Amino acid sequence: MQSARTESMEDAKEMADLEKYRALGGWVEKPDDLQPALEGDVSADVVIVGAGFAGLSAALELAKRGAKVIVLEREFAGFGASGRNAGYLAGALGLEYDLFLKDIGNEKAKQIVRYYEDAVTFVEGKLKEHGIDCDYNQSGLIRAGIHPSQEEKVREGMRIGAELGLQSDFLDEAQMRARGIPTAFLFGNYVPRGGTLNPGKYVMGLRRAALRAGVKIYENTPLLSYTEGAVIQVKTPRGSASAPVLMLATNAYTPQLGLLADKVVPLRISAIETEPLSEAQLAALGWPRREGIVTAHWTMESHRLTAHNTLVLTTKRIHYPYGSKTPNVPDYDQYRELRVALHDRFPTLKGIALRACWSGYISFANDALPVVGTTGANQNVYYAAGCSGHGVAAQSMVGHMIAERIRGTEPPLLAALSHETPATLSEPFRWCVVNGALAGANVLDDLVNRKVRDAAGPA
């Protein structure tokens, strides 16, 4: 009887937690100075579609170089992935070498590692340049193992990374405990570069800087279509814009615009955030440096503390929606899975209430590398997609570099990103293969999780 009552109370608590869904993501609110939608016909030197990290970074650099820039955003700046991610300012730690190294070779891979690593320093510089306070904690990051069976995978990733120029250190269990890392994380690959930030504050800081620089941002203005030519014509619900250059900084939403549908797929990821931890809970947890932690699962978990002492968990499960659609809907099954991960990794916090849960989309190419280039008869339609969940630093710098290319400079690291992206399958095979592969990863990860629970014994 008591057991049934306890389970009923837990179920009720879980349902209350899941009512914390936020359609905006957990880091942003609609800005008080929402910019008016485009009405009528306007012109510029460059039209950018998408007001996230890439689009706003490009707009800032273009404005700095004297260009007249228009940014079209279907909701408001930061509404998409830029305001929904975990807030890791990360370099090359998360690269999946086995997906691309064989095809592109070591020399190009070294340049790609450098691109990811340099992107961290780039963003740190922009935070200072534009006076953006986004709770940046330059703590470094850890890719951690939760079971001894993951050590070989972590060490192999370190070995390849070192060959390609990524500097990192292996922390054994004693070193992890000496740093105060929570005990669920046994060992890890530590990189001192980067850390965690509030991505909502960061993207809103870029938005403010762009407006100050004279960039014209039209919010609540979706792109309906565009017509290629020496001057590109862009149609919106109540107006149009024309420019000799168009940049699509639309990431996971790009296939819906008729571009890159055979190169990238949108993947839905989810996040939960707890209520603020008490002083006693923080003290019991340890974690004094608050390093961002990702796990060595096939589908990683990410764990981090925020500036206001909440705990954010993301990813855990990933889903591909049929037809590359991106509905802005809750994913309650994934929130439950993240709740399980919260209990598994932080048993002292079992029962803590959730402040929020949300979902959003990243874009993923088969080689997990960025997809950057130009298209059109005049090669004046620029695009950037394929952030693969590592976009805070990388998409910020790629937007800046595309702006440099538009104004006649060829950044060497942008050229290094140029490669033949493997084509995706057509539907329904794409849906079957992508979600089948994700399901297989879940099975392997669940096996590791079960071993950890069995070793820990009854909760």
ABEGO torsion letter per residue (X at the ends): XAAAAAAAAAAAAAAAAAAABBAAEAABBBBAABBBBBBEBBBBABBBBEBBAAAAAAAAAAAAAGBBBBBBBABBBGABAAAABAGBBBBAAABBAAAAAAAAEAAAAAAAAAAAAAAAAAAAAAAAAAGBBAGBBBAEBBBBBABAAAAAAAAAAAAAAAAAGBBBBBBBAAAAAAAGBBAABABBBBBABEEBBBAAAAAAAAAAAAAAAGBBBBBGBBBABBBBEABBBBBBAABBBBBABBBBBAEAAAAAAGBGAAABBBBBBBBBBBBBBBAAAAAAAEGAAGBBBBBABABBBBBBBBAAGBBBBBEGBBBBBBGGBBBBBBBAAAAAAAAAAAAAABAAABGBBBABBBBBBBBBBAAGBBBBEBBEAAGABBBBBGAGGAAAAAAAAAAAAAAAAAAGBBBAAAAAABBBBBBBBBOAAAAAAAAAAAAAAAAAAAAAAAAAAAAAEBX
